[in-house]
């Protein structure tokens, strides 16, 4: 099995000389001329050293697909992924039920992990900035402005996560020992916009292996576009025209394209995919932490994919979401493992996955389709080498389409959506969608499910404005760590019943600030409703 090429930020290898201390009994002069290590005075950093320093700011992002990472925080409270109790456990102290029911507490690890990890990344960025600006880490003067811009752009990305998950968070722009002061969600929004607006002209427009996985001009525009897309949620004021303008900055430069093959976006060796605006690089040896497949696949999938490890088989697909697909949409089979699962060696049936999951309190191993979107390479272990497409070009097109739809340009929006759909339908006619359809209601049959799969409690059955477009986002971006954010923007998260979930109030659109974080910083106040 080969290990794929590791781009600069995918591998940090610090090589130090062996320090040799020689002590002589008769020696009275303890000063020495050092030959065996690089001292601060003699250190002149090369480009690779600067990259290694900056890498500490990027590596926390690998928590996205790590155990109880950002993927779980975005998918478990939403209407696609469910983790029920299984014969081998998966109650895990009730955490997955609390995420599904929106009854989490301020001691639950999943919300706290995102807070802690993002501020870890922000802290690393601020340390790098201090090391550069103070002269502690000497770099060529011509590099300083670009390094500062890249670090500030990456810091804005971390804050774009925090404004979405926790809202009212401290804005920390320097490396200080003082307790940070909390800011309102609107203040955080203004900070992110200001930072990105300032640094974008200074960032590179080069798109190749040297900038892969790094904060380029296009990645920064993408962060800004997503911020504008959700501006009404964050500040109360929509920014659809600004979102379109940010998307056009990426589109008009022509550096990215739709992938001709949907599955190729999520393959093991996907670093050259034309959709990758910003990827989080993983490698099973050098950059591990991709563990999502262990949570979703069954133990016997090791025979289906020829794996060297045994997955745990927890998470499955909400049957209501599966039923929402057009039957000819190839994204259904490209995203989900369904039906007979065949042995990779002899083609025999290892097991059969069924769509229905009777209850979050008790499901058999094979109940519920599993996410098969991300390629499982033969010989796969507990960590995959698939890079995570955190920002991909299809999202740029769909953000523009949604903004057009919401500003009365439904025909233009429908053309973009149709273009996206074409690669996933064998019959071009099935890919066609109209503006009127996108303005209409969702295909999802919302309501809680009884054990037999029928609707038990319908709950709020009012029309979801632009609900059909929300469906398109679900089919295109299922299991890409974003469904919660989309549901909130469309007003579904706070109002609709699904699977065994009933809404608990508008305050659940933000997570609580952790108990330990509140206890260690008297400047913090808990989010409303908790």
N, C-alpha and C positions, 0 to 999 in steps of 0.2 A: 504494500500500500504506500502510495507516495504522499508526501506532505507538500501542500501547494505553496507557491511563492508567498513569502511574507513581505508585505509592503513596509516602508520605514516605521510606521506607527504600530505595526503588528508585533514587533519584537523589540524588547528592550534588553540588551545584553551589556551589562557594565563589566568591563574587564579591568581589574586592578592588579598591580604587581604585588608580589608577596613581600610583606614588610619583614625585614630581617633586623633584629636588634642584637647587637653584639656587646656584651658587657665584659670588660676586663677588670679583674680584681684590683689591679694597680692603677687603674685609670682615674684621674681626678678631674679631667676636662670632659664633661658630658656632652659638649656640642659635637655635632657630626654633620658631615656632608652627605645628603641623602641621594642615593642612586637607585634604590629599589622601589620607590613610589613617586607619584606625581604630587608635588606640594601646591598649595594655593598660589604661591608666588610664581611658580614655574608653569602653571597650567594655562595653555592657550587652546581654547575649545575649537574643534573642527565642526563642520556642519552636522555631522552625525551626533556629536555631543549635544548640540543645541536641540536636535530632534529628540534625543533621549530625555533631556530635561523636560521638554514640553509634553512628552508622552505620558507623564504622570497625571496630566490634566485630562487626558482622553480615556485612560484605562478604566476609570469608574463607570463609564458608559456601558461596559460589558454586563452590568447588572440587569440590563433590559431582559435578557433571556436566562438569567440566573435563577436560582431557587427563590421563590417568593419575590421576584423582581418586578420590574415595571410592566412586563407582559401580564403578570397576574393581576396587578393593580388596575390595569386598563380593561382586562377581559373578564375577570371573575365577577365584578359587579354588574356586567352588561348582559345582553340577551343572546349571546352566541355560545359562550363556553360555560359549562357547569361541571363542578367536581363533586359528585355524590359519594356517599359512603359505599365502599366496595367490599367484597369478601376478604380482601387483604388489608382492610383498614380505610384510610383516607378521611377519617373524621378529624384527625389532627387538632383535637381540642376545640372543634367547631369552627375553625377559622374560615373554611370554605363556605360554610352555611352562613356565617355572619357576613361574608363578602356578598353572597348571593342575596341575602335578605336586607342588606344595607343596615345592619345592626352592629357594625364594627365598633370597637372601643379605642380609647387613646393609648392602650397598651399593645394593640395588635401590631405584629411585625410588618405586615405588608405595607400599610401606609407609612410606617416609621422608616422602613428601609429606603423608600424613595426620598424622603426628607434627608436622611443621614447621608445617603450616597451622593445626592446632588450637592449638598453642602461640602462633602468631602472633595468633589471635583472643583467646586468654587474655591475652596481653601487652597487646593493645589495650584490653581490658576493664579490666585493672588500672591502665593509664595513665589511662583515663577516670575511674575511681574516685578515683585520687590527685588529678587535676585538680579534681574536684568537692569532695572532702573538705578539700583544702588551701586552697581559696579561689582557686586559680590561675585557675579558670574560674568566675566568680561566677554563681550561679543563685539563683532565689528559694528561700528556706528550705523552702517547702511542697513543692518538687519533689525535694528531696534524697533522702528516703526511697524514693520511687518509682524514681528513677533508679538508686539503689544496688540495689534489689530486682531491677529488670529486668536490670542488668548481672550480678549474681550468678546469676540464673536462667539467663542465656545462658552464663555460664561453666560452670555445671553441665552444660549441654547439650554443650559441647565436651568436658568430662571424661567424659560418658556415651559419647562416641565413643572416646576414648582408653582407657577401662577395658576396652572391648570388643576393641580392636585390639592394644594393647600392654600393657595390664594394670598393670604395675608402673611407674608414671610419677610424676614430681615433682608435688606439689600446691603450686601457686604462687598465693597469695592476696593478694600485694601487689606493687607495682612496685618491684623491687629489682635492684641490679646484682650481688648475690651469686649464686654458683652454687647452683642449687636442689638440694635433697636428694630422693633417690628415696623413694617410698612404696610399700608393698605394695598389691596389688589390693584387699585387704579395707579398707585405710585409705582408698584412693581412693573405694571404695563408701560408706564411712561419711561421708566429706566431702560427697559428692554428696547423700546423703539428708539430712544435716544442713542444708546450704545450701537445698535446695528446701523443706524443712519450715519453715524460718524465713521465706523470702521469699514463699511462696505467698499468705499472707493479705494481703500488701502489694501484690500484682500486680493489674492491672485485670481485670475480668470483662467489659469491653466488647469486642464482636466486630464490627468494622466496618473501613472503609478506614483509619481513623486508627491501628488496631492491627494491620493486616494485615502479616504478615512479622515481627512483633515477639513478644517473650516475654510472653505473657499468662498469666493464672492457669491456663488450660486447657492451654497448651503446656507449662507447668511440671508439671502433673499428668501429662501424657503422658510426659514424660521420666522421671518417677518411676515410672510404671506399667511402662515398658519396663525400667527398672532392676530393679524387683521381678520382672518376668517372667524375667529372666536371672540372678536372684540366686544360684541354686544353682550356676551356672557360675562366677560371680564370687567367691563366698564359701564355697560348699559347703553353704549353708543355703537351702532354698526359701522363697519368700515369696508363695505363691499368694493367700492371703487379703488381703494388703496390696495386691497387684496388682488384685484385684477392687475393693477399696475405692477405689483411685486412679481406676480406670476409671469407677466409679459417680459420682465427683465430676464427671466430664465429662458422662456420660450424663444424670444427673438434672437438670442445669441446662438441658438442652434447647436449647442454642445451636447444635448441629450435627445434621445429618441425613445419611442415606445419599443419595448422588446417584442420581437416578432413572435416569440414563444413565451407564454405566460409562465410555464413551469421553470424556464431557464432563469427567471429572476431569483428563484429560491434554491438554485442548485448548489452543490458543494463548492464548485469553482465558479462563483458568480461575480468575481471581482472585475471582470471586463464587461459586464452587462451594461448596455447603453442607458439604462434607467437610473443608475446609481448616482443620485445627486449627493447623498451623504450616507455612507455605509458605516456600520459598526463592525470592524473586522474581528473575526474569531478564528482560532485554529485549535484543533483538539490537543495539540502538544504545547505550542508556544503562547497561545492566547485563549485559554479555556474559559469556561463559565456558561457555554451554551448547553443548558440542561433541559430545555422545554420538551424535547422528545421523550425524555425519561418520564415526565409527568403525564404525557398524553398517550403514548403507545402501551400496548399490553405486554406482559412478560413474554408471551409466545411470538411476538413480532420479531424476536431475535431470529426465528427460523424464516420468517417472511423476507427479511432484509439481509440475512447473513451477518447479523450483528455480533460483536464480541462481548456485548453486555446484555443484561436483562432489564428492560424498562419496568415501570411500576404500575401503569395502567389506570390513572385516576380520571383525567378530564375527558369529557365527551361533548358533543354538539347538542344544543337545545333543538329538539325535533321541530319546533315551530320555525326556527330559522332555516332548517333544511327544507321544509315544505314551501318556503317562500321562493325558491329558485325556479326559474324557467327550466322545464325538463331538458331542453336542448343546450343549456348553458354549460359549456365544458369546464367552467370554473367549479362546478359542483364536484366532478370527479378529480379535478386538479387540486382541490383543496382538502377533500375528505376521503378517508379510507372507509369503504362501505362494503357490505356483503362478504363474500368469500375472500379470505386471506390465504394466498397460496404459498406453499413452501418454495423458497428460492432454488432449492436443489432438485426436487423431483416433481413440482407442480401440484402436489396433493393439497387438499384443503386443511389448513392448520386450525382455523376457526372461522366463524361467520359473525360479522358485526351486524347488529340490528339497529334500526333508527330509534326506536322507542326507549326512553329511560323513565321507568315508572315513578321514581321519587328521589329527591336529593338525599333522603334518609336511607335508601336501600336500593342499589342497582347491582346486577350481576356484572361480571367482567366484560362480557361481550355486548352489553346494552349501551348503545350510544355510538354514533360514528366518531372516528378519531381524526384529528388533524394530520393530514399527510402532505401538507403544502411544501414543507421543507425537505429536500432530498435527504434520504438516509443512505449514506455511502456504505458499500459492502465493508464489513469489518468495523462499523461504527462503534464507538465506545460511549462513555457517559457524557462526553462533550463533542459537539459537532464542529466542523470547519466551515459551515455556511456563514457567509457574512450577512448581517441583518440589514435589510434595506430600510433604514430609519426614515430617510427621505428619498422617494423615487419619483420619476418623471410623471408617471400616471397621476400621482397626487397633485402635481402642479396643474395638470389639465383639469382635473376634477375640482380643484379649488376655484379655478377660473370659471368652470361651468356652473358651480353652485352660486358664485357671486353674480354671474349673469342671470341665472334663474331668479334670484331674489331681487334683482333690479329690473325685472320686466323683459329681459332678453331671452325668453324661454326657447325660441327657435335656435338661437346661437348656442345655447347650453345643450340642447338636444343633439346638435351636430357633433359637438365634442364627445358627448356620452356615446353616441353611435359609433364614432371612430374608435373609442376605447373598447366597446363591446365586440367589434368585428373580429378581433383575434380569438375570441372565445366561442364563436358560433360557426358551425359548418355551413349553415344556410344564411347568406347575407341578409335575407328578409327578416330573419329572427333577431338580428342585431339592431334593426331599426327601432328607434324610440322617438316619440314626439314631445314637444314642450308641454302640451296639455297632459300627457301621461306623467311627466316628471313633476308637474304641479299637483298631481292627484295623491290619493291616499296610499299608504304602505300596503304591501302584499302580506305582511306578517299578521297572522291571526293571534292578536294579543289576548291575554287572559291566563290565569293560572290553570295548570293541567291536573286533571284527576289521574289516578294510577293507570286507568285504561287509555290515557292519552286524549280524552275529551276535555273540552273547556269546562272547568269547574267554577271559577269566579271570573266573569268577563272583565270586571273593573271598568275603567274609563274606556269607552269605545268611540270617543270623538275622533274626527278626522285629524290626521297628522299632516299639517301643511308641508308640502314638498316631500311627503313620505315616500313616494316612489323614488325620488333621488336618494333618500336615506337608504333605501334598499340597494341601490346601485353601489353605494359606498360599502355596504355590508358584503355584497357578493365579490367586489373587487379586492377589498382590503381585509377580509376575514382573517383573524389570527395574526394581525400585524400590530398589536399593542396600541389600538386607537379607538376601539368601539365605544368605550365609556364616553370619551370626549364628543364623539359624533352624536350619541344619544342625548347628551345634555344640550347640545346646540339645537337639536330638533325638538326639544321639550318632551321627549319620550322617557328619559331616565327618571324624571321626577313624577310621572303621571301614570304609566302603564303597568299592568300585570304581565308577567311572563313566567313560564315554567312554574316554580313554587314561590316566586317573588311577588310581593305587593309593595307599592311605594311607601316610603317612610317620611317624606317631606322634602321640601326644596333645599333644606340645609345640607342634605346628603350629597349635593353636587360638589361640596368640598369635604375633604377628610379632616378629622380632628388633628390638632397638633399633639404630638406624643407626650405622655405623662412625664417621662424623664426629661424631655426637652423643656417642658414648662418648669420643672423643678430646678433645672440648672441655669435657667435664664429668667430672672424676674421681670425682664422687659417684655416677655411674650404674654399675650392674652389668647385664650382659647377661641377658636372659630365659633360663630353663632350656632346654637342648636345642640351643642355638646356640653 
